[in-house]
Amino acid sequence: MIGCVVPRPIAWVSSVDAAGVPNLAPFSYFMAITHDPPTVAFSSSPRATAGGGRGKKDTLRNVETTREFVVNVVDDPLAEQMNVTSGDYAPEIDEFTLAGLASAPSARVRVPRVAAAPINMECRVVQIIPIGNLPSNLVIGEVVHLHIRDDVYDPASGRLDMHRLRPVGRLAGHLYTHVHEIFEMKRPAVDYKG
Ligand SMILES: Cc1cc2nc3c(=O)[nH]c(=O)nc-3n(C[C@H](O)[C@H](O)[C@H](O)COP(=O)(O)O)c2cc1C
């Protein structure tokens, strides 16, 4: 099923626990769900626990507690460090340090962001919806502050430069895709005659 919905964007989600310990992990059950107000969603699947049960991932626990997170966009140079942060580490492990990533403070939330990421979306939780076999949860967050690195923004068009962004897409299993081949296709106008 996962391989049928490809390529998927990756939300590299930073969060903090109640004591302020940072956490960072990738989630490719991820999408933008509306732009008014800017809103994104990702889902956290259960984690197998030592006793054979199903537990919550650190990210889910943190966003339930603090109601804040940051979505960092993964580009080509950050792919390997993103992968390092996907390990099943204990909650007290700071994946920024583990992966050798510099953090930067956020403007509107207490969660640090990945300094080298081309885009950081600071989010406040809108809703956490239990889905399927628990504890699977869909986390919906409103983007309250957006950081865009200068080199991926095209001031002439007021849009992101898709040739410079170079995001990484998730396929299935251990497979990923680059975004290096881009084509344009204009949408038909309302009075389009074919
Ligand atoms: C590219 C990638 C995408 C992933 N997407 C998801 C996802 O959408 N949902 C999920 O629960 N786990 C996903 N994972 C696994 C989590 O990253 C992994 O369970 C991680 O340990 C969770 O960390 P945490 O406990 O610090 O939150 C993904 C892993 C990778 C490498």
The ligand as an SDF file (V2000), in Angstrom:
LIG
                    3D

 31 33  0  0  0  0  0  0  0  0999 V2000
   11.8130    8.4910    5.1910 C   0  0  0  0  0  0  0  0  0  0  0  0
   11.0950    7.9580    6.3930 C   0  0  0  0  0  0  0  0  0  0  0  0
    9.7370    8.2160    6.5450 C   0  0  0  0  0  0  0  0  0  0  0  0
    9.0440    7.7640    7.6630 C   0  0  0  0  0  0  0  0  0  0  0  0
    7.7120    8.0310    7.7810 N   0  0  0  0  0  0  0  0  0  0  0  0
    7.0370    7.6550    8.8890 C   0  0  0  0  0  0  0  0  0  0  0  0
    5.6560    7.9850    9.0400 C   0  0  0  0  0  0  0  0  0  0  0  0
    5.0290    8.6410    8.1880 O   0  0  0  0  0  0  0  0  0  0  0  0
    5.0260    7.5830   10.1780 N   0  0  0  0  0  0  0  0  0  0  0  0
    5.6840    6.9010   11.1700 C   0  0  0  0  0  0  0  0  0  0  0  0
    5.0960    6.5880   12.1950 O   0  0  0  0  0  0  0  0  0  0  0  0
    7.0080    6.5900   11.0520 N   0  0  0  0  0  0  0  0  0  0  0  0
    7.6900    6.9540    9.9390 C   0  0  0  0  0  0  0  0  0  0  0  0
    9.0300    6.6590    9.8180 N   0  0  0  0  0  0  0  0  0  0  0  0
    9.7050    5.9990   10.9360 C   0  0  0  0  0  0  0  0  0  0  0  0
   10.0740    7.0090   12.0450 C   0  0  0  0  0  0  0  0  0  0  0  0
   10.9240    8.0230   11.5300 O   0  0  0  0  0  0  0  0  0  0  0  0
   10.7840    6.2470   13.1740 C   0  0  0  0  0  0  0  0  0  0  0  0
    9.8660    5.3640   13.7770 O   0  0  0  0  0  0  0  0  0  0  0  0
   11.4030    7.1630   14.2270 C   0  0  0  0  0  0  0  0  0  0  0  0
   12.1600    6.3720   15.1120 O   0  0  0  0  0  0  0  0  0  0  0  0
   10.3650    7.9110   15.0350 C   0  0  0  0  0  0  0  0  0  0  0  0
   11.0970    8.7040   15.9520 O   0  0  0  0  0  0  0  0  0  0  0  0
   10.5310    9.2760   17.3080 P   0  0  0  0  0  0  0  0  0  0  0  0
   10.2120    8.1220   18.2370 O   0  0  0  0  0  0  0  0  0  0  0  0
   11.6770   10.0990   17.8200 O   0  0  0  0  0  0  0  0  0  0  0  0
    9.3100   10.0860   16.9950 O   0  0  0  0  0  0  0  0  0  0  0  0
    9.7310    7.0280    8.6680 C   0  0  0  0  0  0  0  0  0  0  0  0
   11.0960    6.7510    8.5130 C   0  0  0  0  0  0  0  0  0  0  0  0
   11.7640    7.1950    7.3750 C   0  0  0  0  0  0  0  0  0  0  0  0
   13.2180    6.8870    7.2150 C   0  0  0  0  0  0  0  0  0  0  0  0
  1  2  1  0
  2  3  1  0
  2 30  2  0
  3  4  2  0
  4  5  1  0
  4 28  1  0
  5  6  2  0
  6  7  1  0
  6 13  1  0
  7  8  2  0
  7  9  1  0
  9 10  1  0
 10 11  2  0
 10 12  1  0
 12 13  2  0
 13 14  1  0
 14 15  1  0
 14 28  1  0
 15 16  1  0
 16 17  1  0
 16 18  1  0
 18 19  1  0
 18 20  1  0
 20 21  1  0
 20 22  1  0
 22 23  1  0
 23 24  1  0
 24 25  2  0
 24 26  1  0
 24 27  1  0
 28 29  2  0
 29 30  1  0
 30 31  1  0
M  END
$$$$
